[in-house]
Amino acid sequence: MPEKLTIAQLQCRQEYLTLTTRQRKLVEVFVATGDRLTATREAYTGRTDEIIRVRAYQVFSNNAVIACLAVANGEDPDRAVFLEKVERATRSKKTTVAEIQALRLLGQARGYIGSKPQQPEAQSETEVESKPKRTSSKADNPNREFPPQDLENLYGM
């Protein structure tokens, strides 16, 4: 299990140093308390709980904050940011096949996804010639919407 860093150790890391002053305060309070709303309330001003809740969602979705918290937990910051991108893609109804393919390639290139994409089985020339030509469909359009549940199946998450 990865070893968590202390606040003093974290403050020496590049991921921490790239944060804004408010983001640093947020990370410090979150590491100490584990409470997102408390950390957001300490670092940012907000008149209502609703404003603080929305701000917490925004700040904790920031790639720099995600990377810094991953380092604080002894995890790979690049992997944490990648997983957040996958999470965003699964929540979005506008995610396209091209975006899924790009995430898959990125995951494979970085070693986060172990299996290679399945290659279509080789067909004999007679099989290929005997199949009727298909007209354009949604499957041919790389920008079509991709159901979020299929993302989870692709990555086994």
C-alpha positions as semicolon CSV with decimal commas, in nm:
position;residue;x (nm);y (nm);z (nm)
1;M;0,000;0,000;0,000
2;P;0,139;0,343;-0,093
3;E;0,265;0,559;0,190
4;K;0,089;0,890;0,247
5;L;0,294;1,206;0,266
6;T;0,287;1,452;0,551
7;I;0,189;1,812;0,480
8;A;0,557;1,914;0,513
9;Q;0,665;1,649;0,261
10;L;0,385;1,746;0,025
11;Q;0,482;2,113;0,036
12;C;0,818;2,026;-0,124
13;R;0,662;1,848;-0,422
14;Q;0,619;2,011;-0,764
15;E;0,250;1,914;-0,779
16;Y;0,189;2,121;-0,466
17;L;0,405;2,414;-0,577
18;T;0,207;2,457;-0,900
19;L;-0,118;2,516;-0,710
20;T;-0,263;2,859;-0,639
21;T;-0,260;2,988;-0,280
22;R;-0,625;2,893;-0,230
23;Q;-0,575;2,548;-0,383
24;R;-0,280;2,490;-0,149
25;K;-0,495;2,585;0,151
26;L;-0,770;2,353;0,025
27;V;-0,529;2,061;-0,014
28;E;-0,375;2,118;0,330
29;V;-0,713;2,127;0,505
30;F;-0,844;1,831;0,304
31;V;-0,537;1,618;0,385
32;A;-0,580;1,707;0,755
33;T;-0,960;1,659;0,776
34;G;-1,064;1,445;0,479
35;D;-1,372;1,666;0,439
36;R;-1,421;1,835;0,102
37;L;-1,673;2,092;0,223
38;T;-1,464;2,195;0,523
39;A;-1,156;2,228;0,303
40;T;-1,347;2,435;0,048
41;R;-1,503;2,655;0,318
42;E;-1,156;2,724;0,464
43;A;-0,995;2,807;0,129
44;Y;-1,276;2,992;-0,050
45;T;-1,539;3,239;0,053
46;G;-1,902;3,155;0,004
47;R;-2,219;3,283;0,156
48;T;-2,421;2,965;0,143
49;D;-2,369;2,592;0,172
50;E;-2,488;2,557;-0,188
51;I;-2,215;2,791;-0,315
52;I;-1,953;2,599;-0,114
53;R;-2,082;2,265;-0,247
54;V;-2,063;2,385;-0,608
55;R;-1,718;2,535;-0,554
56;A;-1,599;2,207;-0,396
57;Y;-1,714;2,014;-0,702
58;Q;-1,528;2,257;-0,930
59;V;-1,205;2,266;-0,732
60;F;-1,185;1,892;-0,668
61;S;-1,233;1,834;-1,042
62;N;-0,927;2,046;-1,123
63;N;-0,644;1,832;-1,267
64;A;-0,376;2,010;-1,062
65;V;-0,567;1,947;-0,738
66;I;-0,632;1,585;-0,835
67;A;-0,261;1,531;-0,907
68;C;-0,156;1,694;-0,578
69;L;-0,400;1,484;-0,373
70;A;-0,277;1,171;-0,550
71;V;0,081;1,257;-0,452
72;A;-0,035;1,320;-0,094
73;N;-0,185;0,969;-0,091
74;G;0,131;0,814;-0,237
75;E;-0,035;0,746;-0,573
76;D;0,064;0,817;-0,933
77;P;-0,063;1,168;-1,016
78;D;-0,083;1,102;-1,391
79;R;-0,294;0,791;-1,332
80;A;-0,526;0,985;-1,099
81;V;-0,580;1,254;-1,363
82;F;-0,637;0,985;-1,629
83;L;-0,898;0,811;-1,414
84;E;-1,075;1,143;-1,359
85;K;-1,088;1,191;-1,737
86;V;-1,245;0,846;-1,770
87;E;-1,494;0,934;-1,494
88;R;-1,589;1,256;-1,674
89;A;-1,634;1,064;-1,998
90;T;-1,863;0,812;-1,829
91;R;-2,081;1,092;-1,692
92;S;-2,105;1,284;-2,018
93;K;-2,381;1,205;-2,264
94;K;-2,177;1,379;-2,534
95;T;-1,876;1,145;-2,522
96;T;-1,792;1,025;-2,872
97;V;-1,639;0,703;-2,999
98;A;-1,329;0,901;-3,104
99;E;-1,289;1,029;-2,747
100;I;-1,322;0,676;-2,610
101;Q;-1,061;0,551;-2,855
102;A;-0,827;0,834;-2,757
103;L;-0,869;0,751;-2,387
104;R;-0,807;0,383;-2,459
105;L;-0,486;0,465;-2,652
106;L;-0,368;0,699;-2,378
107;G;-0,438;0,436;-2,113
108;Q;-0,253;0,170;-2,310
109;A;0,043;0,398;-2,385
110;R;0,081;0,479;-2,017
111;G;0,031;0,119;-1,910
112;Y;-0,294;0,177;-1,722
113;I;-0,485;-0,061;-1,946
114;G;-0,322;-0,400;-1,990
115;S;-0,516;-0,547;-2,278
116;K;-0,468;-0,442;-2,635
117;P;-0,770;-0,356;-2,848
118;Q;-0,923;-0,658;-3,012
119;Q;-0,834;-0,693;-3,377
120;P;-1,103;-0,815;-3,613
121;E;-1,056;-1,173;-3,721
122;A;-0,897;-1,218;-4,061
123;Q;-1,148;-1,300;-4,331
124;S;-1,089;-1,477;-4,653
125;E;-1,123;-1,273;-4,972
126;T;-1,437;-1,460;-5,071
127;E;-1,606;-1,372;-4,741
128;V;-1,520;-1,006;-4,784
129;E;-1,641;-0,996;-5,144
130;S;-1,967;-1,177;-5,066
131;K;-2,074;-0,930;-4,797
132;P;-2,285;-0,643;-4,928
133;K;-2,134;-0,299;-4,898
134;R;-2,275;-0,106;-4,608
135;T;-2,390;0,250;-4,631
136;S;-2,283;0,506;-4,375
137;S;-2,427;0,451;-4,030
138;K;-2,375;0,572;-3,677
139;A;-2,106;0,306;-3,632
140;D;-1,901;0,474;-3,906
141;N;-1,928;0,816;-3,747
142;P;-1,648;0,868;-3,492
143;N;-1,833;1,167;-3,346
144;R;-2,150;0,986;-3,255
145;E;-2,254;0,975;-2,892
146;F;-2,131;0,679;-2,689
147;P;-2,345;0,542;-2,404
148;P;-2,168;0,594;-2,068
149;Q;-2,229;0,235;-1,955
150;D;-2,021;0,113;-2,250
151;L;-1,724;0,314;-2,120
152;E;-1,727;0,114;-1,799
153;N;-1,726;-0,209;-2,001
154;L;-1,435;-0,088;-2,215
155;Y;-1,211;-0,016;-1,920
156;G;-1,336;-0,283;-1,684
157;M;-1,401;-0,023;-1,416
